[in-house]
């Protein structure tokens, strides 16, 4: 009996050790140590919890702690991540956002349910709820002044190339109509205080405006997110006919590079430092009095090192403004220096790393145009 168990463990370790099974099948996290005995995929602990909530589809077991019988090991050997992905991920639309282990729970859960439960990508040409080029429905939107979430009708149209929302369901005219090419959408459950919280940002007069929404249904809010990406993708295909699908995919919605509190001083660098919430959205550094403000109090363009931008640890000697946080950093631009302080050294180093990653990238022609707009405003 012991010999059979030893052979079983050896066979399990062999399958588990294959290169194709070295990353979680659902989120890409390295070294997964769980597996589904009914799907044949190797997954991480976090994704195993989502699988456990779909027991009719997936039965999960620990590869380290649970017993696997001969039939289950043979099933894993016959399937594995590559074979299973070939079935369940055969026809993913290029614009569909495939989450990683860094993404929030609702994105990962709906990705897993879309694959295995709803089988959205298993056959070509399947009608998907985010691929019609139009989506209409209710989202709960945070009021700009009172902070209350109220139901609002939203309408997304590929034909019109815009997203609209209406204050009343029977309203003829939208409160706001936003062109699809200036929209970004990113999940913000912690900031919004709802597991399905979505932040929609757009540019108006080259300034960023935030809208915070959620839906009680995780599926519905993720469908909205992918519908926005679908409409953006098709709009950009027409606008940039020479661009490859992958180039266009990289221009769809994006997560912010970094967010958090810092203190800042004014242009004279003698004013008291004030605590503000900062968001780094690629080359736009925005600051807000409150994380859920609709409008930024100010924005700073972060260019490339070839164009005279840099980030330095610490503050210039002789800085006079009063500050309560002591881990400083300085953003140098061709026009002025911006001074910030962080609460901890870890925050300071994380912000410096984020700024460095942006500054080390060459600027695109579009970014030169954005820089010119910033200079014109100032």
N, C-alpha and C positions, 0 to 999 in steps of 0.2 A: 504493500500500500504506500509506504514511504517512498519507494522508488518511483511509483506513478506520480506522486505529488512533486517529486524532484524534477521529473521529466516535464510535467505540466508547467512548473515555475520556469524552467529553462526555456521552454517553447514560448511562454508568455513574455519573458524578457527579450527573446529574439525579435518577436513582433514589435514589442514596445520600443526596441532600440533602433528600428529602421528609421532612416533619415526622414521619410515622409511623415512619420509620427512624432517628430521632435518638437513640433509646435502645436498648440491647441487648434483643433480643426475649426473652431468658431471665432476665436479672437486673436490667434497668433501668439499667445503667451508661450515662452519657452518652457520646456520640461513638463508637459502635462502628466499628471499622475492619477487621472481618473479615465474611465472609458465607458462607452455605452455598449452594453451587451446585445442590444437590439438594432442599433444603427451601425456599430462597428467602427466608431470614431474615438480618437484619443483626445481628451479635453482637460482643461484646467479645473481647479476646485470651484472657482467662481461660476464658470459656465455649467459645471455639473449641477449646481443649485438650480439653474434655470431649467435644465433637462429634467430634474426631479419634479418640477411643477407641470411636466407634460408626460405623466406616467403611461398614458395610452400609446405614446410614440417612443419613448426612450426609458430604458432601465439602466441606471448608472451604478458603477461599483468602483471602489478604490483599487488601484493596481498594486498598492503596497499592503493594504490591510485586509482586503476581502479575498475569499477563496474563489478561484475560477476553475470550472470543470473543463474536461477535454473538449466538449462541444462548443463551449463559449470561446475557448482559446482558438479553436479551429475557425470559428466565425470571424474573430478579430483578424486572424491571419489571412483569410480570404478577402476581407474588406480592407480596413485601415483607412487613413485619411484620404489618400489619393483616389481610391476607387469610389468611396462614398461622395467625395466632392464632385467627381465626374458625373454622378447621378443628380445630386441635389443642388449643385451650383452650375449646371450646364448652360443655362441661358440667363445669366444675370445682366440686366441692362447696364450699359457702361456708366450711366449717371447714378446708379443706385449706390448709396453710401454703405460700404462694408466696414463695420466698426472694429476697432482693436481693443485690447485689454485696457487701454487708457480711457476709453469712452464710457459714458454713463450707462446705468443698468437698463433703462428703457430701450436704448438703441441696440444693445446686445441681445436683450430678450426678444425684441421684435425681429431681429435678424435670424435668430435661432428658430423662432416660430414660423417665420416666412419660409425658411428652408425646409424644415422637417414636418411641420404640422400642416401648413397651407400649401406646401410644394409649389411655391410661386415661380421657381426657376428650373423646374424639372422638365418642362416641355417648351418648345419654341412657340412664339406668337400668342402666349397666354395673355388674356386681358387682365391687366393689373390696375389696382385702384389709384395709382399715381402716374399712369402712363397715357391718360386720355387727352392731355393738353388743356384740361379744364378741371377745376375742383372748386366746389362751393360747400360751405358749411359753417358751423358755429365754433368759434374758439373763445375761451375766456381771456379777456384782455385787461391788463392793469391800467387803471385810470392815471393819466399823467399828473393830476393835481391831488386827488384824494387817495391814491394807492389801492383803491378797491378793484377787485377783478369782476368784470361784468361780461355777459355773453354778447358777442358781436359777430355779425355775419361777415365772412371773408370770401372773396372771389378771386381765384387765380385763373388767368386766361393766357394761353399760348398765342392765340390769334391776335389779341390786343397787346401781348407782351408786357403784362403788368399784373400786380397784386393790388386789390382794393379791399377796404373794409368799410362797413356801414354801421352807423350808430343804432339804427333800427332795422329790423328784418324787412320791413316794407318800404324802406327809404329808396327813393329813385336815384339820388346822387350819393356817391361815396364820400365819406369823410376825408379819406386820403386815397390817392391812386399813385402807385409807385412803379416805375419802370423796372422790369425784371433784372436788367443788367447792373443795377446799383444796389441790389439786395444781397445781404448775407443772412444766414440763419445758423444758429449754433445752440446746442442744448446746454441749459444752465440750471439744473435742478437745485443745486445748493443756493445759488444767488436768488433765484425766484422763490425758493421755499416750497417747491412742488416737484415730485419725481418726474413729471412730464413737462417741466418748464422749458420753453423755447424762447430764445431771444432773437428777434428779427431786427436787423439794422439796415438802414439805407442812407444814401447820400442825398441831401437837399441843399442846393447852393454850396456844394463842396463841404458841407458840414454833416456830421453823423447824427442820425436820429435813431433812438431805440424804441422798440415795441416789445413788451413782455407778455407772452400768452401761454396758456396750457390747455389741455383737454383731459377729461377724466380717463379716456381710453388711450392707453399707450400706443395701440395700433393706429388709431386715428391721427395722433400727433406725429408719429413717424411717417405715416402716409403723406401728411402735409409737407413734411421736411423733404421727402423724396420727390413729391410733386413739384416743389420749387426747383429742385435740382434738375428734374426732367425738362421743365419749361426753359430754364436757363440754358441747358445743353442744346436744345433745338434752336433757341434764339441765337446762340453763339455760333452754331454750325452755319447759319445763314449769314451772320455778320462777318465771320472769318472762314470763308469757304476753303482756303488753302491750309488751315490748321488741322493737325491730326486729331483723332478722337481723344487721345491721351493728353494732348496739349489743352484741349477744351475742358476735359475732365478736371485738370489741375486748376482751372479758373472758376470752378463752381464753389459752393459754400465752403468755408474754412473755419477751423477753430481758432480762437485767439491764441497768440503765442504765449502771453502771460497776462495775468490780472492780479491785483492786490493793492494794499495801501502803501503809499509812501508820503513823505512830507515834501513840499516844494516851496521855493521862495520866488519872488517876482523878478523882473528884468534888471532892477537896480541892485539886486542881491544884498540889500540891507534890510528888507522887510522880514517880519517874523515868518518862519516856515509854517505852512498850514497842511494839515492832514487831508489827503484826497485819495479817492479810489482811481487807480490807473488801469487802463486797458491798452495793451500793445496788439494792434491788428495789423500785422506786417509792418508797413512803414508809417502807419498812423499811431502815435501815442496820444491817447485821449485821457483827460482827467475829469472826474465828476465829484461833486460834493457827497453824493450818495450813490452806491452801486446801481440803484434802480432808477436813477434820473433818466428822463427822456432825452435830454440834450447834454452834450459835454460842455463844461465850462471853458475848455480850451483844448486845442490839438497842436501837436508838434510833429513835423515831418522828420523822419529818420532816414537819411540818404545813405550813400555808400562811402567807403573810405577813400575811393578815387576822387570823390567830390568834396572832400574836406570834412567828413563826419567821423567822429570817434566817440568812444565811451571810456572814461577814466575812473579808476577807483579813488574814492575820497573827494573832498571839496578843495577848491583853490585855497592856498594859504591866505589867512586874513579875512576869510568869510565872516561877515558881521551879523547876519540875521540870527535870531534866536531859534534854536531847534532842540527838540526833546529826544530825537533819535540820533544815534551817533555813527551810523554806518552809511557814509555818504557815497554818492557817485555823481559824475558830471558828464552830461552829453554835450559834446562840442559840435556846433554847426558852423557853416561859413558866416553866419550873421551874429550869433551870440552863444553863450554857454548857458545850459539849463542845469540847475543844482537841485539834487534830491537827497533825502536821507531815508534810510530803511531802519526798521525796528531791530532786526537781527542781522548777523553776518551772513547767515544762510540766505535770507531775502536779498541782501546786497549782491552776493555772488550769483544767485539765480537771475536777477535782473540784468547784471552785467553780461551773463552768458546769452540771455535772450537778445539784448541789444547788439552784441557782437555778431550773432548769427545773421542778423538783418544787415548790419553795416558791411559785413564781408561779402554780401551778394551784390553783383553788378546791377545797376538800375536798368529797367526796360524803358522804351520810348514813352509808354503810358505813364510811368512813374516820374519821368522828367516833366511831363505835362502837369502832374499833380503837384510836384515841387514848385513849379512856376505859379500855380494857383495859390499855394501857401504864401509865397513871397509877395504876390500881388495883394493878398489880404492884409499882410503885416505892413 
